[in-house]
Amino acid sequence: MSAAAPPLGAESPGGADRPAGAGAGRGCGAGLPWPRAREAARWAVRTPLPVVRVALAEALGQALAEPLTALTDLPGFDTSAMDGWAVAGPGPWHLSGRVLAGRTPPPLADGRATGIATGAQLPPGATAVLRREHGRVEPAAAAGGGTLHETTPGGLSPGQDVRPRGQECRSGEALLPAGTPVTAAVLGLAAACGYDRLPVRRRPTVELLVLGDELLEAGLPRPGLVRDALGPLLQPWLRAAGAELLDRRAVRDDFALLQATIRHSPAEVVVTTGSTASGPADFLHAALTETGAKLLVDGVAVRPGHPMLLAELPEVRPGAGPRHLVGLPGNPLAAVAGTVTLALPLLRRLAGRAAEPWRSVRTGTALAGHPSDTRLLPARITEHGPVPLAFDGPAMLRGLALADALAVVPPGGLAAGESVELLDGPGQGGWG
């Protein structure tokens, strides 16, 4: 799935000269430039996961593995776009009968009209549909029938308020390219075209490891202990990115335990939080070295989130293919930066999704940047451009909870009127 590669942004093999269990993280060196880190994460995978064909309801949130091609004309026959009357030729018309949706109507002779419901098949010979609010029925002297008159000047145009067969698409026409996310709208289109199952890429399996002795899973924080914010944040976000989340596990600060957990994880992607720096209990680099992992990205020039990493893990069993580990920093907003930089591009590629589309706006005011690193700023999008929010420190989530997007500010910052890239954070946009 991925090619062997030397560590990008690493100064030396993580933990190679440290005793087992010692912190082997990186400091705040230069790191890999942020755009290159995202590309490295995406192309760490040579080919997406295999194609499976699943029922429509099971395909939601995955990506089309093949182009979606129309299996039939849409609509499959001429239909009425309005409630009213199907008419043949110029009026007034002799009125009789009614056509309901789901029925096959008899032919309509010239000078005749019949009541029709929206979506019903147009009778052969009908030339237009007269809307109910544009017609008046003159009752016949005898029971039944009557004469239909148009009440608006100008007359009916041929084909008026008719949806002709094939108006939306023709059988065999390509509608959506491979890699398109399967949304509710895509499911509706597929059903309308006659699909019962869709070809999609199998969901990449993910195990989330929340590292640290100081984390609580319930209750109020207390001295020395804090609530785990990343488990509740990352689980739905990773699922929305197309992952099949196998498990979320709390792993205490123990080198041997961390090493064994990584080595035996059944997931194609292991996501960890914390332990990426060089503190006394930061064992991730040493555990990866002892596991035989290859570091692909080791530190990224981005604020927050510099000490993030991406590694290729050995196969769990021969022939199973390599796995990957994304190491996110433990601070919440820094972990969000790591997710958009490394985890989401990797998952998109595995799931066969197209690269995230470029989205940008003009800045209304200058956006301050870091001298040498990219900054990811929680921002509100206004008519005057992105407005950075307060509470944007690495350990904070308050600004992110109010944000519409993450603004990508390149090193040195942006002047007013320049274009700034926008990224979706958790819960922003739905594709991650």
Secondary structure as the mmCIF struct_conf table of DSSP 4:
data_model
#
loop_
_struct_conf.conf_type_id
_struct_conf.id
_struct_conf.beg_label_comp_id
_struct_conf.beg_label_asym_id
_struct_conf.beg_label_seq_id
_struct_conf.end_label_comp_id
_struct_conf.end_label_asym_id
_struct_conf.end_label_seq_id
HELX_LH_PP_P HELX_LH_PP_P1 PRO A 6 PRO A 7
STRN STRN1 LEU A 8 LEU A 8
BEND BEND1 GLY A 9 GLY A 9
BEND BEND2 GLU A 11 SER A 12
TURN_TY1_P TURN_TY1_P1 GLY A 14 ASP A 17
BEND BEND3 ARG A 18 ARG A 18
TURN_TY1_P TURN_TY1_P2 ALA A 20 GLY A 21
BEND BEND4 ALA A 22 ALA A 22
BEND BEND5 CYS A 28 CYS A 28
STRN STRN2 LEU A 32 PRO A 33
HELX_RH_AL_P HELX_RH_AL_P1 TRP A 34 ARG A 42
TURN_TY1_P TURN_TY1_P3 TRP A 43 ALA A 44
BEND BEND6 ARG A 46 THR A 47
HELX_LH_PP_P HELX_LH_PP_P2 PRO A 48 PRO A 50
STRN STRN3 VAL A 51 ALA A 55
HELX_RH_AL_P HELX_RH_AL_P2 LEU A 56 ALA A 59
TURN_TY1_P TURN_TY1_P4 LEU A 60 GLY A 61
BEND BEND7 GLN A 62 GLN A 62
STRN STRN4 ALA A 63 LEU A 64
BEND BEND8 ALA A 65 GLU A 66
STRN STRN5 LEU A 68 THR A 69
BEND BEND9 LEU A 71 THR A 72
STRN STRN6 LEU A 74 LEU A 74
BEND BEND10 PRO A 75 PHE A 77
STRN STRN7 THR A 79 SER A 80
BEND BEND11 ALA A 81 ASP A 83
STRN STRN8 GLY A 84 VAL A 87
BEND BEND12 GLY A 89 PRO A 92
STRN STRN9 TRP A 93 VAL A 99
TURN_TY1_P TURN_TY1_P5 ALA A 101 GLY A 102
HELX_LH_PP_P HELX_LH_PP_P3 PRO A 105 PRO A 107
TURN_TY1_P TURN_TY1_P6 ASP A 110 GLY A 111
STRN STRN10 ARG A 112 ILE A 116
TURN_TY1_P TURN_TY1_P7 THR A 118 GLY A 119
HELX_LH_PP_P HELX_LH_PP_P4 ALA A 120 ALA A 120
STRN STRN11 GLN A 121 GLN A 121
HELX_LH_PP_P HELX_LH_PP_P5 LEU A 122 PRO A 123
TURN_TY1_P TURN_TY1_P8 PRO A 124 GLY A 125
STRN STRN12 ALA A 128 ARG A 131
HELX_RH_3T_P HELX_RH_3T_P1 ARG A 132 HIS A 134
STRN STRN13 GLY A 135 GLU A 138
BEND BEND13 ALA A 141 GLY A 144
STRN STRN14 THR A 147 GLU A 150
BEND BEND14 THR A 152 THR A 152
TURN_TY1_P TURN_TY1_P9 PRO A 153 GLY A 154
HELX_LH_PP_P HELX_LH_PP_P6 LEU A 156 SER A 157
TURN_TY1_P TURN_TY1_P10 PRO A 158 ASP A 161
STRN STRN15 VAL A 162 ARG A 163
TURN_TY1_P TURN_TY1_P11 ARG A 165 GLY A 166
BEND BEND15 GLN A 167 GLU A 168
STRN STRN16 CYS A 169 CYS A 169
TURN_TY1_P TURN_TY1_P12 SER A 171 GLY A 172
STRN STRN17 ALA A 174 LEU A 176
TURN_TY1_P TURN_TY1_P13 ALA A 178 GLY A 179
STRN STRN18 PRO A 181 PRO A 181
HELX_RH_AL_P HELX_RH_AL_P3 ALA A 184 ALA A 192
TURN_TY1_P TURN_TY1_P14 CYS A 193 GLY A 194
BEND BEND16 ASP A 196 ASP A 196
STRN STRN19 ARG A 197 ARG A 201
HELX_LH_PP_P HELX_LH_PP_P7 ARG A 202 PRO A 204
STRN STRN20 THR A 205 LEU A 211
TURN_TY1_P TURN_TY1_P15 ASP A 213 GLU A 214
STRN STRN21 LEU A 215 LEU A 216
BEND BEND17 GLU A 217 GLY A 219
STRN STRN22 ARG A 222 ARG A 222
TURN_TY1_P TURN_TY1_P16 PRO A 223 GLY A 224
STRN STRN23 LEU A 225 LEU A 225
STRN STRN24 VAL A 226 ARG A 227
HELX_RH_AL_P HELX_RH_AL_P4 LEU A 230 ALA A 240
TURN_TY1_P TURN_TY1_P17 ALA A 241 GLY A 242
STRN STRN25 GLU A 244 VAL A 251
BEND BEND18 ASP A 253 ASP A 253
HELX_RH_AL_P HELX_RH_AL_P5 PHE A 255 HIS A 264
BEND BEND19 GLU A 268 GLU A 268
STRN STRN26 VAL A 269 THR A 273
BEND BEND20 GLY A 274 GLY A 274
BEND BEND21 ALA A 277 ALA A 277
BEND BEND22 GLY A 279 GLY A 279
TURN_TY1_P TURN_TY1_P18 PRO A 280 ALA A 281
HELX_RH_AL_P HELX_RH_AL_P6 LEU A 284 THR A 291
TURN_TY1_P TURN_TY1_P19 GLY A 292 GLY A 292
STRN STRN27 LYS A 294 ASP A 298
STRN STRN28 VAL A 300 ARG A 303
BEND BEND23 PRO A 304 PRO A 304
BEND BEND24 PRO A 307 PRO A 307
STRN STRN29 LEU A 309 LEU A 313
HELX_LH_PP_P HELX_LH_PP_P8 PRO A 314 GLU A 315
BEND BEND25 VAL A 316 ARG A 317
TURN_TY1_P TURN_TY1_P20 PRO A 318 GLY A 319
BEND BEND26 ALA A 320 ALA A 320
STRN STRN30 ARG A 323 LEU A 328
BEND BEND27 GLY A 330 ASN A 331
HELX_RH_AL_P HELX_RH_AL_P7 PRO A 332 GLY A 338
HELX_RH_PI_P HELX_RH_PI_P1 THR A 339 ALA A 343
HELX_RH_AL_P HELX_RH_AL_P8 LEU A 344 LEU A 350
TURN_TY1_P TURN_TY1_P21 ALA A 351 GLY A 352
HELX_LH_PP_P HELX_LH_PP_P9 ARG A 353 TRP A 358
STRN STRN31 SER A 360 ARG A 362
BEND BEND28 GLY A 364 THR A 365
STRN STRN32 LEU A 367 LEU A 367
BEND BEND29 PRO A 371 ASP A 373
STRN STRN33 THR A 374 THR A 382
TURN_TY1_P TURN_TY1_P22 GLU A 383 HIS A 384
STRN STRN34 GLY A 385 PRO A 388
BEND BEND30 ALA A 390 ALA A 390
BEND BEND31 GLY A 393 GLY A 393
TURN_TY1_P TURN_TY1_P23 PRO A 394 ALA A 395
HELX_RH_AL_P HELX_RH_AL_P9 ARG A 398 LEU A 402
BEND BEND32 ASP A 404 ASP A 404
STRN STRN35 ALA A 405 VAL A 409
TURN_TY1_P TURN_TY1_P24 PRO A 411 GLY A 412
STRN STRN36 LEU A 414 LEU A 414
TURN_TY1_P TURN_TY1_P25 ALA A 416 GLY A 417
STRN STRN37 SER A 419 LEU A 423
TURN_TY1_P TURN_TY1_P26 PRO A 426 GLY A 427
BEND BEND33 GLN A 428 GLY A 430
#
